[in-house]
């Protein structure tokens, strides 16, 4: 029971913006309708006293009982079409008898001979006139209908509620709307939790991925292109926040990711880290590139290898030639003795890249041949860390093979996009491959604030 309560609280906290939004919207709509749509109504009331018949100048108990029983009949007489028609003639109203009677209520006061007539109308003066006219018509016409000795107006028509509108009751409707909005928001939050099957929070990513979220990367619009002057001409490369916007909250998120990985590296002594994701278009290459820059900014030599031999993109991100690289080593075009010739420098000091090279038709078979393991072993002593960008896990088998050759794996999930079942399935596949999952990075998380608490400009 306690666990369920804590889970419900966590769900409500996660969807608090939805709950706040629906509650505020309900209150604002209710207030707007009450203040600007519904016309205020005023209520006027008049009371009548029906006196019992007298016998020998004495009021007998039987007369009182009979009159009390007749009081309930008087309200029906008051609200009859005959009385309404008479009132319309008296005041020359342009309204039907049915519509007029909708404005009128008549009821006897409990355990008394007093009957009250109330009239609600958008015009306070008209409400007073109608209430008085109903009383006068009743007093005048009742003796013709029933044998009644005396009916008098006890109190003349007056406006109720000190002359203020009796409806709409703004605070009442606002309070009800607040409750309904809060209830609807809570229900919608619970429903979304059931219907939405994507990874949208760190808690969900950790629960399904069964690993800690080392950092979340804020969603950003740094998607421009940067001109790069190279010896063979000017190229355009993708904007890399960790390199081009070091003071941004996005760059700070990658420094936090770097810190988490450094702690993991120190404890487990890893030298090669695979960066992958469950599905395409989740930002694994962008995360890998920015992480590589952040690690190199500490003054350590980093090698970024593009092992996505189907759709390589690392060379495009850094705008370096991609016509030679890993695939040349895998096919024996370049021997291990000249593997260093396939490594290129970047704008960032201490960061080196080995592109994927020509696209191959049988990458899974080549990766399974054991050549990649030899390549990684050859570079272990030359770099602080070898970062490997690979294809997503679920569409192809390449990453399963590579994950078993690396010391650790960093999972990238895209907030609000990565299906939960895809992340769960990815973790199962990596476990079967014998991969050591170091943690996860939640990419493109929508948030108002970034890391840094305002110390970093975006």
N, C-alpha and C positions, 0 to 999 in steps of 0.2 A: 504493500500500500504506500509506504514511504517513497519507494523508488518511482512508482507511478506518479505521485504528487510532484516529485522533483522533475520528472520528465515533462509533465504538463507545464510546470513553471518555466522550464527551459524552452519549450515550444512557444509559449506566450511571450517570453522575453525576445526570442528570435523574430517573432512576427509583430513586435510591439508597434512598429510604424504603421502596419495595416490596421491594428486595433485603434491606435490613436487617430488615424485618418478617418476611419468610418465613424468613430465617436464624434469627432469634431465636425465632420460633414453632416451627421444627423442633427447635431445641435444647431449648426448654422442654418440648415435648411428649415428646421422647425421654427427658429426665431424669425427667419425671413418671411415664412408663410404667415406667422402670427402677426408680424408687424406691418407687412406690406401687401399681403394677398387677402387674408380674411378681414372683412370689415368688422370693426368692433360693434358689439351689441350692448344696448342699455336695457335695463329692466325696471319697469314700474309696477307697483303692487297696490292693491286696494283690498280692504277687508269688509265683510258684510256680517251682520248679526241677524239671525233668523230667530225671532222670539216665538215661544210656544203659545198655543191657544189658552185662554183663561176660562175658568169655570168658577162662578161666584167669587170673583176677585181673588182667587187663590190659584197657584200653579201646582197642579197635581203631579205626582211622580210619573204616572202613566203618560201625561202630556210631554214631560221631558224626554222619556224614553222614545216615544213616537217621533218627536222632533229630531232627536239624534239620529234615528234611523233614516229620516228623510234628508238629512244633510248631504249624504252621499249622492242623493238624487239631484241635488242642486247643481253639482259640478257638471253633470251631464246636460242639464238645462242650459247652463252658461255656455257650454261648448257645442251647442246645437246650431245647425245652419240657420234656424229661425232667428236666434239671438245675433249671430254673425251678420245676417242680412240687415237686421235693424241697425246695427252699429255702422255698417257701410252706408246706409241711408243717412244716419245722423251726421256722420263726418264727411260724407261725400267722397269716400275712398275709391281709388281706382285699383281694386284688388278683388279677387274672387273669394267666395266664402271659405273654400277649402284652404287657400293660402293664408287667409287671415287667421283661421283657427289653428294653423301651425305655429303662430306666434303666441298663442294663449295657453296657459295652464290654469286649472282651477282645482282646488283641493280643500277639504275641511281640515281644520286644526284638530289634532287628536283630542278626544274626550272633551269636546267643546261644541258650541253652536255657531262657531265662527267659520266662515268660508273665505278663503283668500284667492283673489284673481291676480295673476301675474302676466305681464305682457313684455316680450323681448322684441326690440326693434333697433335698427341701425341709427334711427333718429330719436334722441331722448324725448323731445317734445311730443313727437307722434306717439311714442310709447305711453306717455302720461295721458294723452287724449283718448287713446284706445282703451286703456284700463278704466278710465272714468266712464267712458261710453258703455262698456260692458256692464259695469256696476249699475248705471242708471237704467239700462235696458232690462236687466234682470229684475231690479226693484219694481219697475213699471209693469212688466209683463208677467211676473210670477203669479200674482193674484188671479190672473185670467186662466192660469193653467192648474193651479192647486189652491185648496182652501187654506190659505195662510193669513193669519191675522196681521202680522207686522214684519217687514223686512227693511232694515235700515243700513245705511253705510256707516260702518263703525269708524273707519279711518279713510280719509280721502286719498286719492292716488298720489304716491310719492315715488321718486326714483330710489331704487335700492343701491347699496354699495357706495353711499355718499355721492351719488351722481356719476361715479366712474363706471366704465364699461364692465360688464359681468363676463363677457367672453370676447375674444379668446383669452384664456388664462395663460399668459405667456410663460410664466415660471413653471406652471404645471406641465405644459406641453414640452418645454425645454428639458425639464427633469425626466419626463417619460422618454423623450428622444435620446437623452444621454444614456439612460438605462438600455434602451433598445439598440442604440449604436454600439455600446460596449458589449452587449450580448451578441450582436451580429458580428462584430469584429473578432470576438473570441471564437465564435463558431466558424467563421471564415478561416481563422488561423489554424484551427484544428483540421478543417476540411482540406486546406492547402497542404498541410503536413502529410495527409493521406494521399492526396492526388499528385502532388509535385514529386517527381521521382528523379530529381537532379541534386547534385552536390552543391549546396549553397552556403554552407557555413563551415568553419574549422571543425566544429564538433562532429558534424556529419562526416567530414572527410576523415577525421581520425577514427571514428567508429567503424566506417565501412572499409577504409584503407588499412586499418589495424596498424597504424604508424603515426608518429607525432607530426603535426603540421609545423614545420620549421619557420615558415613565414607565409604571409599572404601578400600578394602583389596587387596594388590598387589598379583598377581599370583606368586607363589613361588614353590620351589621344596623340601620343608622341609617335606618329606613324609617317612622318615626313621623310624626305631623302636629303642626304648630305653629299655635297661634291667632294671628291677625294682626288688629289693630284698624285698620280703614280708615274714612275719612269716611263711606262708605255702609254701614257695618256691619262685624261681625266675620266674618272668613273663616278658613278653615283652609288651610294650605299644607304641602307636603311638606317634610320635614326636609332641610336642605342642609348637609352636614358642613363645608364650607369657611366657611359663615356661622355655623352654630349650634355647631359643635365645632372652633374654630380650633386647639386644642391637640391634636387627635387625629392619629393616624398617617395617617388618610384625608385630612385636610386638608393634611398635609405632602406627601402624594403629588401633590396638585393644585398645590402650590407648586413642586414639582420639575418638573411638566409646564409650568407657567408659565415657569419659568426656561429650559427648553429652547426654548419658543416665542419668548421674548423674544430669544434669541440668533439664532433664525431670522429674526425680524422685523428685527433690526438689520442683518443681512447682506443680506437680500433686499428690505427696505422694503415689506413687505406691509401692506395696510390692511383686507383682508377675508379671513376664514378660515371655510371650510365644515367643519362637524363632522358626520360621517356614519359609517355602519357597513354591513357587507354585508347583514345580516338584521335583522328586528325583534327587540325584546326583548334587545338587547345593551348597553343602558345609554348610548346616545349622548346622549340629552337630559340625563340626570343628569351625565354628564361635561361637556357643554357648559355647563350651569348652574353647576356648581362651578368650572369654569375661568373663567367670566365673573366670578364673585365674587372669585376669587383675583387676576385681573388688575386688577379695580377697587380691590382693597385696596392696590394700589401707588400709588393716587392718580391713575390715568389714567382718562379717560372711555371707557367701553366700551358699545357698543350690541349687544344680543342680539336678533336678528331670528328669528322663528319662520317659516321658509319651508316647513314641513310643512303644506301646504294640504289634506291628506287627513285626518290624525289629529293635529292640533296639541295640544301638551301643555305648552309653556313657561309659558303663563299659569296653568295649574294648579299647576305647581311653585312659582311665586312668588306665587300667589294674587292675580293682578291681573285686571281685566276683560278678556275675550277676545272681546267682541262686535264689535270693530273692529280693523283692523290691515292687514297686508300685502295681503290679498285685496281690500280696499277700494281700495288704490292700483292694483292690477293691473286692476281692472274700471272704474276711473275714477270710482268713487263719491266719492273724496276726491282732489283734485288735489295735485300735488307741492308747491304753495304752502302747503297746510295739512297736509303730511305730518307735521310736528312735533307736531300735535295727537294723532296716533296713538301717540306715544311716551309711555310712562309710567315713573315713577320706581319704585324698589324700596327695601327696607330698607337695602340696601348703598349707601353713598355712591358716586357716580360710575358706577353701573350703571343703564343704561336699557334698557327692553324695548319692542320693537314686536311685539305678538302677531300670530298668523296671521290673525285675523279670521274671518269666516264661511267655512264649508267650501264649496269650489267643486266643480262637476261636471267641469270641464275644466282642471285645474291645469297639465298639461303644455303645452297650447296657449298658455296665458297666460304661462307662464314663458319660452316660446320666442319671445314677441313682442318682446322687447328692453326691456320696461318695467323689469324688475328691474335691468338694467344701468344704466339711468338713475337708479334709486333709489339704488343703491350709489354711483354717482358723486356724487350730491347730498350724501351723508352722509360722504364720505371725509375732508373737511377738518374735520369737527366732532368726530370721535372718534379715539382712538388706534388702536382696532381694532373692526371690525364682525364679530361672531361670528354665524354662521348655522347654525341647526338645520334639518336637512332630513330627508326620508324615507330609509329604507335604500336602498342602491344597487340591489340585485338585483330586488326585487319590482316597482318602477316606474321610469319613465324620468326622473322629475322631477330627481333628483340629478345625472344626467349633464348635464342642461342647466345647472343651477346651478353645477356644478363648473367649467364652462368660463368662467363669469362672475366667479369669485372668484380672488383672488391665490394662494391655497393651500388645501390640504385636510388635515384631521386625521382619520385613520382610527381607529375604535374597534372593537376585537375583544374578545369576552368569553372569558376563559380557560376552557377545558374545555367550551365550548359552540359557538363559531364554527367551522363546518366549514372545513378547510383549503382545499378546492376553492372554497368560497364566497369566502374572502379572496383567493385567486389570481384568480378570475374578476372580483372587484371591482376589483382593481388593473389588470387588462387593460381593463376598461370605462372607468376613469378616465383611463388613458393615451390611449385612443382619443378621449376627450372633450377632450384637451389640458389636463387638470388637472395642477397642480403639487403633488404629495403631499409635505407637510412632514415627516410622521412618523406614528407610530401611538401609541395608548394601549391597553395591555392591561388591560382592566377585570375586576373581580371575581376577582382572583387569590387562591387559597387559600394563605395563608402564616401561619406562627406569629408572625413579626415584621413590623412595619411600618417605614416610613422613620423616621429620627430616632435610631435606636440607643438608644432608651430615654429621650431627652430630651423626648419628647412623650407626654402622657398620652392614653390612648384611652378 
